[in-house]
Amino acid sequence: MSGEFDIIARYFAPLAKDTPLAFGLKDDAAMIAPPKGHHLVVTADAIVEGVHFLHDDPPTRIAQKLLRVNLSDLAAKGATPLGYLLTCAFPPDIDERWISSFAKGLKADQKHFGLGLLGGDTVSSPGPATFGVTMFGAAKGRAMLRRSGAKPGDLLCVTGTIGDGGLGLSELLKPHAGLTDTQRKFLIARYRLPQPRTRIGPLLHGIASAALDVSDGLVQDVGHLAKQSGVRAVIDLASVPLSPAGLVLEKADPDTRRAAIGAGDDYEIAFTIPPKLLKSLQAAAFKARIRVTVIGRVQKGAGVAIALPDGSEIVPERGGFDHFTR
Amino acid sequence: MSGEFDIIARYFAPLAKDTPLAFGLKDDAAMIAPPKGHHLVVTADAIVEGVHFLHDDPPTRIAQKLLRVNLSDLAAKGATPLGYLLTCAFPPDIDERWISSFAKGLKADQKHFGLGLLGGDTVSSPGPATFGVTMFGAAKGRAMLRRSGAKPGDLLCVTGTIGDGGLGLSELLKPHAGLTDTQRKFLIARYRLPQPRTRIGPLLHGIASAALDVSDGLVQDVGHLAKQSGVRAVIDLASVPLSPAGLVLEKADPDTRRAAIGAGDDYEIAFTIPPKLLKSLQAAAFKARIRVTVIGRVQKGAGVAIALPDGSEIVPERGGFDHFTR
């Protein structure tokens, strides 16, 4: 394989050509300045071969997923993406063809989401391939949406539909009966490639009292929001929005909905709003062309509860995904 | 081992307690704002077990080296450190005791260099341990020191002494004769733990026309500066500052000086200045209590040349370290 400098010049420098403060990746550092009246929001994620992606996954998709999990974090914080730094640890079995495809995936999503490469580091490793992204976004004023602002009386809301990522994974492992080909492809695409809600995130400023992205499973992530806000969150199970494919599967297996709220890889935004701002939220959702659903409420107390259609409540023992103890 | 959230709460959250915009590492992102009149400079480095550090290296030192290579980059760009994001990919054989020591190293250097943890990500990996740091600094105005500003007629300068890192490594592999115990320890310490020139870096604004940190070897790094500036750089071999230990070794082996300018791990700053600013530079060096030496000059042309005491010049074929092709 070519040397580190050649790899950077050939595959990564072209990704920085529209970000002048990246200096063509020819310097030791980059500069970044948010637009006037904005502050920088930063988030970081690392992914490892064999843990977050598989050896044979297409490099374009690995690249896109890497950017999108960070874009989802920014969106949930109300920030508009600006750019990112990328660190790559490449094992010996990754060749230039792999890197070229990986860079193509980055390029496609840079264009789609309007951000540029700012810098990074490329090193060799005995393996596995490990990537890290630090992503920058701009938030108006000092107003990053936090996990901690939910108040008793607020409504609990979510963008899009829940559980598709988990159903997509199970579809790959063992196909479900009764789905159309389109529905099957939809679920698998939802698992493979997050659709970060970047359009609505910045519009939630001044509306949402707390927000976070749903990546570890709705119940677990709403639990984080409740904990950081010092409140209790109740999810009305019947209100949780399922996709048409999810609704088909629920007909065959009534437990589908309960599985959906524990499954990961949704990359939707869960957030709370004061009830009087519901109209403003609906206007924002219309503007962003994204479905938004009220799925519950915030109360005094602690923890997260699931309200069933018969009026009873269950408190889940534990939902979601923890990288170390699963 | 405890779960990801416990590890973060126990070992990493205390490192963020003095950076309010890190929100106690309890959110999905952090905010960062440079002081008024400053812009943000960002740099990223990744290190991998078995490549950049060894399995049995003390975790405190790995942590400090990780921060210091980034601090050195910031210093060479004229930026004052503000904070950093950290991504950790931990293999199964890293236990909480290891992480606790690693966090102690981070804490010590945070205090020493005045910066705080802003956020990051912690994931498991089948190994090797891989760490990434994205570090933020503040530079006055829009004036990050660049690799590309050197002009014919400028003087080529360097901070500190050159070659100690490389001599420290060779001392570890095969002890040299003739060194005092203090000198031996000095060289090994220079190899093990970089001393980033954070005090003088920001003072070089308005003085240096180009700058970069010397990490891959003086010749190679000056070559980068020359290439990005579109000039030729000449290093006067006799002017290259060696440490007292280096001078002892040079007496025993006259090739020591030539080896020194090709060796890595110096973490000094190489920079160029217009000759009329030499007095300003000396004042800055005095203020920062750091030795600065004029080691050559900038000419029209391309590449880097070594001027020998007899007046002849040699053009090195290739010096320094490239992660892929070494």
Interface residues (C-beta under 8 A of the other chain):
Chain A: M1 S2 G3 E4 F5 I7 F23 K26 D27 D28 A29 A30 M31 I32 A33 H39 L40 V41 V42 T43 A44 D45 A46 I47 V48 G50 V51 H52 D73 L74 A76 K77 A79 L85 L86 T87 C88 A89 L118 G119 G120 D121 T122 V123 S124 S125 P126 G127 P128 T130 G132 T134 G137 A139 R142 M144 R146 R147 S148 L212 D213 Q228 D322 H323 F324 T325
Chain B: M1 S2 G3 E4 F5 I7 F23 K26 D27 D28 A29 A30 M31 I32 A33 H39 L40 V41 V42 T43 A44 D45 A46 I47 V48 G50 V51 H52 D73 L74 A76 K77 A79 L85 L86 T87 C88 A89 L118 G119 G120 D121 T122 V123 S124 S125 P126 G127 P128 T130 G132 T134 G137 A139 R142 M144 R146 R147 S148 L212 D213 Q228 D322 H323 F324 T325
